[in-house]
Amino acid sequence: MTILGFFYWKPGLPHEKVMECLGRRLQYEEPEGANMLFEYWPSGVGERTPAVVAGYDMTDLGPMLEIELFWGEYFDITMLPAVSAEDGIKMGADIMQHIAAMT
């Protein structure tokens, strides 16, 4: 399953903790069962701009919890399952057919 992770700096995180976090990132390896598809560090400021956006392919939800626990000291994290637009269109068509068949 594809999981999107949005990592927002904790409000009021001191500069020293940001530097500590960057140091941890240099040595970090994803947990088993989590294959990172991409990692971006968007530029921008404000509460609504994530510091990191990452995509993962996961075998189950265990790695998601491990990522949240590992990085939770620095970030408020939102992890969401996602489908591609192509798969979403197919799923939507199947759902519409199923609903039509029920009426």
N, C-alpha and C positions, 0 to 999 in steps of 0.2 A: 504494500500500500504506500501511496505517496503522502508524506506529511510535510506541511510548510511550517516553518518556525519563524516567529517574529520576536526579536529580542530588543526590549526597550531598557535603556539604562535606568537603574533604580533612582527615584527622585533623591536629590541631595547627595549622590554618591561622590565622595571626595576624590580629588585628582589622583591621590596615591592608590586608591582602590582601582581606578581605571587603568593605571599603569600596571598594577598587579595582575589584573584581568588580561591585559595584552600579553604579559609574560606567560601566563598560563596557556593562552591560545597557541603560542609558539610551540608548546610541547604536547598539546592535547591531541588525542586520537579518539575517533568516534567509537562508541561502544559496539560490541559485536551485535550484528543484526540491524545496524544502521549504516546504510551506504549513503554518504553525502553526495547529492547530485550537483549542488551549487551552494555557494556562500557569497553574498554580496554585503558590502558595508555602505549603505546609502549615505550620501552627503545631505546635510540639512540639520536643522535644529528644531527643537520643540518636542512636546510630549507625544505628539502624534506621528513622529518620524522614528521608525525603528533604527537602532544602531546596527543591527544585523538582520538579514533575511536569508534563510537557508532552506533548501529543499532536501528531503531525505527519501530514500526507498527503505522501508522497514518491513521486517518479517512479522512483527507483532508490536504491541504498544510498550513492551518492556524497555526498549532502548529510548523511547520518548521520555519516560519517567526518569531514566538515568541521566539524560541530557538536562532535563529540568532541574534535577537535584544538584548536578555538578555546577551549573551556571547560575542557579537561583540566587546566589549571594550578590551577584552583580546586576542581574537583569530581571525585569518583569517579563515573563515569557508566555506567549500564546502559541500553542501547537494545534494545527488544524489539518484534518484529512482533506485531500483535494483530488480532483479528477481533471484530466485535460479537457479543453473545450470540445475536442472531437469525441471523447468518451461521454462527456456530459450531454452532447446533442443526441448521441445514440441512446443513452439512458432516458432522456426526456421523451424521445419518440416511443420507446418501449413502454414507458409509464402512460403516455397518452393513449396508446393502443389498449393497454390493460384497462384503463378507466373507461374508454369507449365500449369495450366488450362487457363491462359490468352494468352499463346503463341500457 
